[in-house]
């Protein structure tokens, strides 16, 4: 490994942030890190992880896109989840995230860039999360219609907000189901 900046992962990999390679990517690291990262920079009414978000995005998609939907935020396991408005203000972040996503995509034989369907599912999931997990806003969100809970495999809003260990387990189970 070069003298590039790196981060240590859950499984003990020294993950190179400048020159990441597919062999540095681990589904165990992705599940662990995403399950321990709260969406909305932690400002939701209850803990809600990136892993759980990805699980629901995958459920909302047609079968051929479900694995890509589950892993659409996998780069955030290595570079962290940053709220959308802030990401746009950090010009160096997106190229780093893209390099990591290229390694993730190569590792799991997926396209680097999400399809329009995945982008739309991600945004509708954001609208659903705002509806059920966020406090009332003093400014209006500009979002599409949220999902009906049954569309993402839920019956009632209280099912959202899994503890990290449960989100980790369900993420890995979903990956095993989709990658088989």
Secondary structure, DSSP 8 states (H G I E B T S, - for coil): --S--EEE-TTS-EEESSS--GGG--HHHHHHHHHT-BGGGGTSSS--BHHHHHHHHHHHS-GGGHHHHHTTTTTHHHH----HHHHTT-HHHHHHHHHHHHHHHHHHT--SS--HHHHHHHHHHHHHHHHHHS---SS---------GGGGT-SSGGG----HHHHHHHHHHHHHHHH-
